[in-house]
Amino acid sequence: MYYRKSGTGTGVGAMNRRAMKALVDGGRVPGLIGYQNGVPAAWVSLGPRDDYAKLRRSPAMRPVDDQPVWSIV
């Protein structure tokens, strides 16, 4: 949830779990899970760049054009 939130108080633990659950319950796909032999083995957070508040505010990671892109964080 770090990149999805803005500011210094980005939350930890239970607060982030509730925020992630709210994304999923609202129909958002917040990432992908990789499986090995049917067991979850990896996770990657991805989505439209606009979903990531920290990316929108970052001068170092600003968009290079106006094209809608997805980001992997």
Buried (B, 14 or more C-beta within 10 A) or exposed (E): BEBBBEEEEBEEEEEBEEBBEEBEEEEBEBBEEEEEEEEEEEEEBBBEBEBBBBBBEEEEBEEEEEEEEEBEB
